[in-house]
């Protein structure tokens, strides 16, 4: 696994769902069989479909779907900025705000979120997000 990413979907200071990046249930993990993206030398921020794993944001959204949890209007807290695939999903489920610790080299993701008027805050642990 190239990166360790976690995500929370939150409304009114209540955690609705969580997610982390990793292989789908029942599929061998990249730590066991090797990272496809590394094998193919895919740079970060490109060709997201060339990965066996699911992103943390995807897993948080899937958890909401599996358990019937309404997430429209939620804030996503994530350790990194969403990629363009996750950004499109976040727009469609009605996420209103994203708080993240780090940026990510995906200009399309930023454009999608901006066009959807989703506020993105990049914060540090020394500078926590504003409520």
C-alpha positions as CSV (number, residue, x, y, z in Angstrom):
1,X,0.0,0.0,0.0
2,X,1.5,3.3,-1.1
3,X,-0.4,5.4,1.4
4,X,-2.4,5.1,4.6
5,X,-5.5,7.2,4.3
6,X,-8.5,7.5,6.6
7,X,-11.8,9.3,6.2
8,X,-14.8,10.2,8.4
9,X,-18.2,11.5,7.4
10,X,-19.6,13.8,10.1
11,X,-22.8,15.7,10.7
12,X,-23.3,18.0,13.7
13,X,-20.1,16.6,15.4
14,X,-21.5,13.0,15.1
15,X,-19.4,10.5,13.2
16,X,-21.7,8.7,10.7
17,X,-19.2,6.4,8.9
18,X,-15.5,5.7,8.7
19,X,-13.3,4.4,5.9
20,X,-9.7,3.6,5.2
21,X,-7.9,2.6,2.0
22,X,-7.4,-1.1,1.3
23,X,-8.4,-4.1,-0.8
24,X,-12.1,-5.0,-1.2
25,X,-13.4,-7.7,1.1
26,X,-12.0,-11.1,0.2
27,X,-9.4,-9.7,-2.3
28,X,-5.7,-10.1,-1.4
29,X,-4.1,-7.0,0.0
30,X,-1.4,-5.1,-1.9
31,X,0.9,-5.8,1.0
32,X,0.6,-9.5,0.2
33,X,0.7,-9.5,-3.6
34,X,2.4,-6.1,-4.5
35,X,1.0,-2.8,-5.5
36,X,-0.3,-2.7,-9.1
37,X,0.4,1.0,-9.4
38,X,4.0,0.6,-8.3
39,X,4.4,-2.3,-10.7
40,X,3.1,-0.2,-13.6
41,X,5.0,2.9,-12.4
42,X,1.8,5.0,-12.3
43,X,2.5,8.5,-10.8
44,X,0.5,9.8,-7.8
45,X,-2.7,11.6,-8.9
46,X,-3.0,9.7,-12.2
47,X,-4.9,6.7,-13.5
48,X,-6.8,5.9,-10.3
49,X,-8.6,3.0,-11.9
50,X,-5.3,1.1,-12.0
51,X,-5.5,0.0,-8.4
52,X,-6.9,-3.1,-6.7
53,X,-7.8,-1.1,-3.6
54,X,-10.6,1.2,-2.6
55,X,-10.0,4.7,-1.3
56,X,-10.9,5.7,2.2
57,X,-13.6,8.1,0.9
58,X,-15.1,5.3,-1.2
59,X,-15.2,2.9,1.8
60,X,-16.9,5.6,4.0
61,X,-19.5,6.1,1.3
62,X,-20.0,2.4,0.9
63,X,-20.5,2.0,4.6
64,X,-23.2,4.6,4.5
65,X,-24.9,2.7,1.7
66,X,-24.6,-0.7,3.4
67,X,-26.2,0.6,6.6
68,X,-28.7,3.1,5.2
69,X,-27.1,6.1,6.7
70,X,-28.1,9.5,5.2
71,X,-24.9,11.5,4.5
72,X,-26.2,14.4,2.4
73,X,-24.9,17.6,3.9
74,X,-22.0,15.9,5.8
75,X,-18.5,17.0,6.2
76,X,-15.7,14.7,5.1
77,X,-12.6,14.7,7.3
78,X,-9.7,13.0,5.5
79,X,-6.0,12.6,5.9
80,X,-5.6,13.7,2.3
81,X,-7.4,15.6,-0.4
82,X,-9.8,13.4,-2.5
83,X,-8.8,12.2,-6.0
84,X,-11.1,13.0,-9.0
85,X,-12.9,9.7,-8.7
86,X,-13.8,10.3,-5.1
87,X,-14.5,14.0,-5.7
88,X,-17.3,13.0,-8.2
89,X,-18.8,10.6,-5.7
90,X,-18.7,13.2,-2.9
91,X,-20.5,15.7,-5.1
92,X,-23.2,13.2,-6.0
93,X,-23.9,12.2,-2.4
94,X,-24.2,15.9,-1.3
95,X,-21.0,16.4,0.8
96,X,-20.9,20.1,1.7
97,X,-17.4,20.5,3.1
98,X,-14.0,18.7,3.1
99,X,-11.4,19.1,5.8
100,X,-8.1,17.5,5.1
101,X,-4.5,17.4,6.4
102,X,-2.7,17.3,3.1
103,X,-3.1,18.4,-0.5
104,X,-3.0,16.0,-3.5
105,X,-1.7,16.5,-7.0
106,X,-5.1,16.1,-8.8
107,X,-6.2,19.4,-10.6
108,X,-9.4,17.7,-11.9
109,X,-10.5,16.8,-8.3
110,X,-10.0,20.4,-7.2
111,X,-11.9,21.7,-10.3
112,X,-14.8,19.3,-9.7
113,X,-15.1,20.3,-6.0
114,X,-14.9,24.0,-6.8
115,X,-17.6,23.7,-9.5
116,X,-19.8,22.0,-7.0
117,X,-19.2,24.7,-4.4
118,X,-17.8,22.2,-1.9
119,X,-15.6,24.1,0.6
120,X,-12.1,22.4,1.0
121,X,-10.0,23.3,4.1
122,X,-6.4,22.1,4.4
123,X,-5.5,22.2,8.0
124,X,-2.7,21.2,10.3
125,X,-2.9,19.7,13.7
126,X,-1.6,22.9,15.1
127,X,-4.3,24.8,13.2
128,X,-7.6,22.8,13.7
129,X,-10.6,23.3,11.4
130,X,-13.1,26.1,12.3
131,X,-16.5,24.7,13.3
